[in-house]
C-alpha cells in the first residue's frame, strides 16, 4: 500500500513538472522514431521524458558508455568512500533526495543572497548527468526529483554509485573514473593509491578549478577537504590523512612549473 502511494506521489509530481514547463502533453500521441535520447544528448521530447519514468532502465542503458565502463569491484574502496564522504555523506540513508541537505543548502543560499549550494545527492547528480540540463528551473528540479526517487526504487545503492562514478566529469576531457585514471595517472582505477583516489574524488565539484593541470595548489587544497570529510565520517584516521597529505603524486602529464 505504501509503495502504491509513493508511485502516486511520483506521478503527480512528474505531471506537475510538465505543467510548470508549459509542455504540450498532446505531443505524447505523436509518433516518435527515437524513443530515447542518444548518449551525450540532454534534450528530450515529452514522450521521452515520460518513458524515462516508465522504462528508466532502458533509458539509462541507452546513455551509458559501455566501452569504458568500470565495475564497482574494480574501483578502490578508498575512492568510493572519498566520493561519498565529500559529495553525499548520507548516501546510504536517503531515498534519492536528502531533506537535511536541501534545508542546509537553502539556509546557506538565503544567508548569501544567491544560489551557491544545491543540496543534490549522488543519485540526483547521476540523473542530471544522464538526462538533464543544468538549468535552475522549477520544472527541471521536479523532474530530477521524480527520476531520482524512481532510480532508487529500481537500483541498489551499489549500482547507483557505480553508474555515478562512470558518468561524472573529472576534467581533462575525462568522463568516468576509467578515463580519469588514465588522464591523470596513466593507470587503471584498480591500481590507484589512496592519495591518487582522494585527489580524483575532489575534482567533480569543479573540474576547471581543481584540476592539477590547471592549479596544483587548488587540487591539493581540495584533496585536503576530501581527507577532512573522510576523517569526519570515520573512513580514515588522522595517521592515514597525514600519510596521504605527504604522499607525492606523479601525473601522466607534466605540471607547468608556474603551478
JODA-V305099 format. One record per residue. PHI is phi in radians with two decimals (* if undefined). D_LAST is the distance of its C-alpha to the last C-alpha in Angstrom with 1 decimal. Layout:
# JODA-V305099
phi->PHI d_last->D_LAST
phi->PHI d_last->D_LAST
This chain:
# JODA-V305099
phi->* d_last->58.9
phi->-1.11 d_last->55.6
phi->-1.11 d_last->53.8
phi->-1.11 d_last->56.0
phi->-1.14 d_last->55.2
phi->-1.12 d_last->51.4
phi->-1.06 d_last->51.9
phi->-1.09 d_last->53.9
phi->-1.08 d_last->51.3
phi->-1.02 d_last->48.6
phi->-1.28 d_last->50.7
phi->-1.15 d_last->51.7
phi->-1.13 d_last->48.1
phi->-1.06 d_last->47.2
phi->-1.10 d_last->50.1
phi->-1.10 d_last->49.1
phi->-1.09 d_last->45.7
phi->-1.21 d_last->47.6
phi->-1.11 d_last->49.7
phi->-1.17 d_last->46.8
phi->-1.46 d_last->45.1
phi->1.00 d_last->48.5
phi->-1.36 d_last->48.6
phi->-1.71 d_last->51.9
phi->-1.15 d_last->53.0
phi->-1.06 d_last->55.7
phi->-1.08 d_last->53.1
phi->-1.06 d_last->53.1
phi->-1.41 d_last->56.5
phi->-1.39 d_last->55.3
phi->-1.15 d_last->54.8
phi->-2.16 d_last->51.2
phi->-1.62 d_last->50.2
phi->-1.94 d_last->46.7
phi->-1.24 d_last->47.1
phi->-2.20 d_last->43.5
phi->-1.16 d_last->40.4
phi->-1.24 d_last->38.6
phi->-1.00 d_last->35.2
phi->1.64 d_last->32.4
phi->-1.59 d_last->34.9
phi->-2.17 d_last->34.9
phi->-1.94 d_last->38.2
phi->-2.63 d_last->41.5
phi->-1.39 d_last->45.2
phi->-1.05 d_last->47.3
phi->-1.04 d_last->48.8
phi->-1.11 d_last->45.5
phi->-1.16 d_last->44.4
phi->-1.20 d_last->47.7
phi->-1.14 d_last->47.4
phi->-1.03 d_last->44.1
phi->-1.36 d_last->46.1
phi->-1.39 d_last->49.2
phi->-2.38 d_last->47.5
phi->-1.08 d_last->44.0
phi->-1.11 d_last->43.6
phi->-1.15 d_last->44.5
phi->-1.12 d_last->42.1
phi->-1.19 d_last->39.2
phi->-1.05 d_last->40.1
phi->-1.25 d_last->40.0
phi->-1.72 d_last->36.4
phi->-1.25 d_last->34.8
phi->-1.56 d_last->33.2
phi->-1.27 d_last->35.3
phi->-1.17 d_last->33.9
phi->-2.03 d_last->30.6
phi->-1.35 d_last->32.0
phi->-1.98 d_last->31.4
phi->-1.20 d_last->34.1
phi->-1.06 d_last->33.4
phi->-1.17 d_last->34.7
phi->-1.70 d_last->32.1
phi->-1.87 d_last->29.3
phi->-0.95 d_last->28.5
phi->-1.00 d_last->30.1
phi->-1.05 d_last->27.0
phi->-1.19 d_last->25.2
phi->-1.04 d_last->28.2
phi->-1.13 d_last->28.5
phi->-1.09 d_last->24.9
phi->-1.12 d_last->25.2
phi->-1.10 d_last->28.6
phi->-1.06 d_last->27.5
phi->-1.59 d_last->24.7
phi->-1.75 d_last->26.3
phi->-2.88 d_last->30.0
phi->-1.23 d_last->31.3
phi->-1.86 d_last->34.9
phi->-0.89 d_last->34.6
phi->-1.42 d_last->37.7
phi->-2.09 d_last->39.8
phi->-2.06 d_last->39.7
phi->-1.61 d_last->41.6
phi->2.07 d_last->38.7
phi->-2.38 d_last->38.1
phi->-2.04 d_last->37.4
phi->-1.04 d_last->39.6
phi->-1.07 d_last->37.9
phi->-1.17 d_last->34.4
phi->-1.11 d_last->36.0
phi->-1.17 d_last->37.6
phi->-1.12 d_last->34.6
phi->-1.13 d_last->32.5
phi->-1.08 d_last->35.4
phi->-1.13 d_last->35.6
phi->-1.09 d_last->31.9
phi->-1.11 d_last->32.3
phi->-1.17 d_last->35.5
phi->-1.16 d_last->33.9
phi->-1.48 d_last->31.0
phi->1.61 d_last->33.2
phi->-2.63 d_last->31.2
phi->-1.46 d_last->30.3
phi->-2.06 d_last->27.1
phi->-2.28 d_last->28.3
phi->-1.96 d_last->30.6
phi->1.24 d_last->31.9
phi->-1.33 d_last->31.7
phi->-1.52 d_last->32.4
phi->-1.02 d_last->31.1
phi->-1.08 d_last->34.4
phi->-1.14 d_last->34.0
phi->-1.13 d_last->30.5
phi->-1.09 d_last->31.9
phi->-1.04 d_last->34.7
phi->-1.11 d_last->32.4
phi->-1.10 d_last->30.2
phi->-1.40 d_last->33.4
phi->-2.17 d_last->35.7
phi->-1.94 d_last->34.6
phi->-1.40 d_last->32.7
phi->-1.74 d_last->30.4
phi->-1.14 d_last->32.9
phi->-1.66 d_last->33.9
phi->-1.99 d_last->37.6
phi->-1.07 d_last->40.5
phi->-1.12 d_last->41.7
phi->-1.20 d_last->38.3
phi->-1.15 d_last->37.9
phi->-1.16 d_last->41.5
phi->-1.12 d_last->41.1
phi->-1.05 d_last->38.0
phi->-1.08 d_last->40.1
phi->-1.09 d_last->43.0
phi->-1.18 d_last->41.1
phi->-1.14 d_last->39.2
phi->-1.10 d_last->42.5
phi->-1.07 d_last->44.0
phi->-1.08 d_last->41.2
phi->-1.14 d_last->41.6
phi->-1.36 d_last->45.4
phi->-1.85 d_last->44.9
phi->-2.21 d_last->42.1
phi->-1.36 d_last->41.3
phi->-1.07 d_last->38.2
phi->-1.10 d_last->37.0
phi->-1.14 d_last->37.5
phi->-1.14 d_last->35.7
phi->-1.09 d_last->32.6
phi->-1.06 d_last->32.7
phi->-1.15 d_last->32.9
phi->-1.04 d_last->30.1
phi->-1.16 d_last->27.7
phi->-1.66 d_last->28.8
phi->-2.18 d_last->28.3
phi->-1.21 d_last->25.3
phi->-1.59 d_last->22.3
phi->-1.84 d_last->19.0
phi->1.50 d_last->16.9
phi->0.95 d_last->16.2
phi->1.06 d_last->19.9
phi->-1.94 d_last->21.1
phi->-1.81 d_last->24.1
phi->1.71 d_last->25.3
phi->-1.21 d_last->24.3
phi->-1.08 d_last->25.5
phi->-1.06 d_last->23.3
phi->-1.14 d_last->20.3
phi->-1.06 d_last->20.9
phi->-1.25 d_last->21.1
phi->-1.13 d_last->18.1
phi->-1.76 d_last->15.7
phi->-2.27 d_last->17.7
phi->0.92 d_last->20.4
phi->-2.64 d_last->23.2
phi->-1.29 d_last->25.9
phi->-0.96 d_last->25.6
phi->-1.10 d_last->28.3
phi->-1.67 d_last->26.2
phi->-1.18 d_last->23.2
phi->-1.42 d_last->22.8
phi->-1.13 d_last->22.7
phi->-1.10 d_last->19.1
phi->-1.18 d_last->18.2
phi->-1.11 d_last->20.8
phi->-1.23 d_last->19.6
phi->-1.18 d_last->16.1
phi->-1.10 d_last->17.8
phi->-1.09 d_last->20.4
phi->-1.47 d_last->18.0
phi->-1.29 d_last->16.8
phi->-1.02 d_last->20.1
phi->-1.04 d_last->20.2
phi->-2.84 d_last->17.6
phi->-0.98 d_last->15.9
phi->-1.18 d_last->14.3
phi->-1.56 d_last->12.6
phi->-1.77 d_last->12.0
phi->-1.10 d_last->11.1
phi->-1.11 d_last->8.4
phi->-1.34 d_last->8.2
phi->-1.76 d_last->7.6
phi->-2.70 d_last->5.7
phi->-1.11 d_last->5.8
phi->-1.13 d_last->7.2
phi->-1.13 d_last->9.5
phi->-1.10 d_last->10.6
phi->-1.22 d_last->11.5
phi->-1.13 d_last->13.3
phi->-1.18 d_last->15.1
phi->-1.04 d_last->16.0
phi->-1.10 d_last->17.6
phi->-1.12 d_last->19.6
phi->-1.07 d_last->20.8
phi->-1.09 d_last->21.9
phi->-1.11 d_last->23.6
phi->-1.17 d_last->25.5
phi->-1.12 d_last->26.6
phi->-1.13 d_last->27.8
phi->-1.11 d_last->29.6
phi->-1.68 d_last->31.3
phi->1.42 d_last->32.4
phi->-1.41 d_last->30.5
phi->-2.40 d_last->28.9
phi->-1.93 d_last->29.7
phi->-1.13 d_last->27.8
phi->-1.14 d_last->27.8
phi->-1.05 d_last->26.2
phi->-1.06 d_last->23.5
phi->-1.16 d_last->22.7
phi->-1.07 d_last->22.7
phi->-1.13 d_last->20.3
phi->-1.01 d_last->17.8
phi->-1.67 d_last->18.0
phi->-1.45 d_last->18.0
phi->-1.20 d_last->15.2
phi->-1.96 d_last->14.1
phi->-2.09 d_last->14.4
phi->-1.57 d_last->13.4
phi->-1.34 d_last->15.6
phi->-2.16 d_last->13.1
phi->-1.16 d_last->10.6
phi->-1.56 d_last->6.9
phi->-0.95 d_last->5.6
phi->-1.08 d_last->5.4
phi->-1.35 d_last->3.8
phi->-1.66 d_last->0.0
